[in-house]
Amino acid sequence: MKKYICTVCEYIYDPEQGDLESGIEPGTAFEDIPDDWTCPLCGVGKEDFEPYEG
C-alpha cells in the first residue's frame, strides 16, 4: 500500500502502521480513512496529503 505525506508538516501516513490514536487500524489504506480524518501532527485534512515516493 502507498504511503502519503502531509504537504504542511511532512507527516507520513504509513498504512502498515495506521494511526491508532485516531482509531485507524494498521493495514488501512489511505483511501479507506474516513474523510473527516486529520493529520495527527498539524490537523489539516486529507486534501493536504499527496502520495509519498520516498
Stockholm file with secondary structure:
# STOCKHOLM 1.0

chainA/1-54         MKKYICTVCEYIYDPEQGDLESGIEPGTAFEDIPDDWTCPLCGVGKEDFEPYEG
#=GR chainA/1-54 SS CCCEEETTTCCEECTTTCBGGGTBCTTCCGGGSCTTCBCTTTCCBGGGEEECCC
#=GC SS_cons        CCCEEETTTCCEECTTTCBGGGTBCTTCCGGGSCTTCBCTTTCCBGGGEEECCC
//
